[in-house]
Amino acid sequence: MKNAHWQQDLQQISRLRLFQNVAASSIDQLLREFRACELETGEVLLSPFNRNQYLYLLLDGELKVYLGSLENQPVSTLLSGECAGEISFIDNDHPSAYVVASQPSLVLRLHRESLVKLFNQSPQLMQNLLELLCDRVRQGNRIILDSEQNANVDTLTGCFNRRWLEHVFERESTRCAFNDQPLCMLMLDVDHFKPYNDQHGHLAGDYALCLVAHTLRNQLRPKDSMARYGGEEFVILLPEIDEVEGRSIGERLRQSLEQVSSFYSPVGVLPGVTVSIGLAQMQPKDSLEALIARADSALYSAKQQGRNRLVG
Ligand SMILES: Nc1nc2c(ncn2[C@@H]2O[C@H](COP(=O)(O)OP(=O)(O)OP(=O)(O)O)[C@@H](O)[C@H]2O)c(=O)[nH]1
């Protein structure tokens, strides 16, 4: 990082979030504590491995924020007017993220020794700093929520995955048991999927799985839950549905796929697929494992009996 010559521009400074509503007379005095520096593209401004002593204000250019590793996707982009390093500037600890210049950038930096001076000179500036910190906390929470959600979603089909099924079963089984309501599980497996892949290619197989997920999901109620349980296996939870009704729902789902003789995909027109289905109704005190074991054994029978059918 090189020191830069910077022509003080009060109008530009008063637009910075940190200086909003700070009296112009104070800004002039406060700015004496700041130094201007230039960053080259790719230069690492903050790293969790180096203690940070500075608060940075981005005047020009762009900074990217990375969590964990520089190999990851950036979690946010800082544009001119924004701050970097405020957390480690205040708690005098290591930064929690990498901040890297993604363009040649100009920053103003402030050493933490000046913190007390700022505190005395401008309560408004300290309030702005606190608001910036609140933004960071909220942004961090959003990142946690997003990554939690991604960890629950299967990237190929957009269905929820096995991890999420565990979570939702806990909730739905407790709710149904409490309300004295039944709960049914359907376990579905695509028939002859290995030969399908062998004949049409793995990518075609991927599109067939998307077709299955899309066709099934479109027929479910909002309170039903569908997860991709494994490669070509899906699990559906039907709260407040008993075995009899579950059978007719499963049968309807099976038929809806049977009726798709071919479908359009980015690799051309492909034949449809059928599914075999195992059905099981939750028994009192059933664990997810126990219910899955019964649905799986019914599915095995459906395969044994010739596939493209429902057993349970
Ligand atoms: N294209 C694709 N194939 C997958 C995916 N996950 C699993 N498979 C394939 O699914 C096939 C499952 O084959 P098997 O378990 O032998 O069963 P099957 O050929 O469907 O036969 P039955 O289940 O007995 O009707 C394997 O060839 C896996 O490679 C995936 O995400 N995409």
Ligand as a Chemical Component Dictionary entry (heavy atoms), coordinates in Angstrom:
data_LIG
# 
_chem_comp.id                   LIG 
_chem_comp.type                 NON-POLYMER 
_chem_comp.pdbx_formal_charge   0 
_chem_comp.three_letter_code    LIG 
# 
loop_
_chem_comp_atom.comp_id 
_chem_comp_atom.atom_id 
_chem_comp_atom.alt_atom_id 
_chem_comp_atom.type_symbol 
_chem_comp_atom.charge 
_chem_comp_atom.model_Cartn_x 
_chem_comp_atom.model_Cartn_y 
_chem_comp_atom.model_Cartn_z 
_chem_comp_atom.pdbx_ordinal 
LIG N1  N1  N 0 -27.708 -38.706 -14.112 1  
LIG C1  C1  C 0 -27.651 -38.982 -12.804 2  
LIG N2  N2  N 0 -27.629 -40.251 -12.391 3  
LIG C2  C2  C 0 -27.597 -40.499 -11.085 4  
LIG C3  C3  C 0 -27.567 -39.469 -10.125 5  
LIG N3  N3  N 0 -27.533 -40.036 -8.891  6  
LIG C4  C4  C 0 -27.545 -41.388 -9.081  7  
LIG N4  N4  N 0 -27.583 -41.670 -10.404 8  
LIG C5  C5  C 0 -27.574 -42.971 -11.046 9  
LIG O1  O1  O 0 -28.729 -43.677 -10.730 10 
LIG C6  C6  C 0 -28.462 -45.060 -11.025 11 
LIG C7  C7  C 0 -29.214 -45.914 -10.013 12 
LIG O2  O2  O 0 -29.078 -47.205 -10.450 13 
LIG P1  P1  P 0 -29.520 -48.457 -9.612  14 
LIG O3  O3  O 0 -29.511 -48.157 -8.153  15 
LIG O4  O4  O 0 -28.672 -49.596 -10.077 16 
LIG O5  O5  O 0 -30.997 -48.711 -9.966  17 
LIG P2  P2  P 0 -31.839 -48.632 -11.309 18 
LIG O6  O6  O 0 -31.023 -48.853 -12.546 19 
LIG O7  O7  O 0 -32.630 -47.367 -11.269 20 
LIG O8  O8  O 0 -32.765 -49.876 -11.146 21 
LIG P3  P3  P 0 -34.020 -50.021 -10.208 22 
LIG O9  O9  O 0 -33.958 -48.995 -9.117  23 
LIG O10 O10 O 0 -33.899 -51.402 -9.671  24 
LIG O11 O11 O 0 -35.215 -49.851 -11.082 25 
LIG C8  C8  C 0 -26.949 -45.235 -10.971 26 
LIG O12 O12 O 0 -26.482 -45.564 -12.259 27 
LIG C9  C9  C 0 -26.453 -43.866 -10.551 28 
LIG O13 O13 O 0 -25.245 -43.520 -11.214 29 
LIG C10 C10 C 0 -27.564 -38.131 -10.593 30 
LIG O14 O14 O 0 -27.536 -37.160 -9.832  31 
LIG N5  N5  N 0 -27.613 -37.927 -11.924 32 
# 
loop_
_chem_comp_bond.comp_id 
_chem_comp_bond.atom_id_1 
_chem_comp_bond.atom_id_2 
_chem_comp_bond.value_order 
_chem_comp_bond.pdbx_ordinal 
LIG N1  C1  SING 1  
LIG C1  N2  DOUB 2  
LIG C1  N5  SING 3  
LIG N2  C2  SING 4  
LIG C2  C3  DOUB 5  
LIG C2  N4  SING 6  
LIG C3  N3  SING 7  
LIG C3  C10 SING 8  
LIG N3  C4  DOUB 9  
LIG C4  N4  SING 10 
LIG N4  C5  SING 11 
LIG C5  O1  SING 12 
LIG C5  C9  SING 13 
LIG O1  C6  SING 14 
LIG C6  C7  SING 15 
LIG C6  C8  SING 16 
LIG C7  O2  SING 17 
LIG O2  P1  SING 18 
LIG P1  O3  DOUB 19 
LIG P1  O4  SING 20 
LIG P1  O5  SING 21 
LIG O5  P2  SING 22 
LIG P2  O6  DOUB 23 
LIG P2  O7  SING 24 
LIG P2  O8  SING 25 
LIG O8  P3  SING 26 
LIG P3  O9  DOUB 27 
LIG P3  O10 SING 28 
LIG P3  O11 SING 29 
LIG C8  O12 SING 30 
LIG C8  C9  SING 31 
LIG C9  O13 SING 32 
LIG C10 O14 DOUB 33 
LIG C10 N5  SING 34 
# 
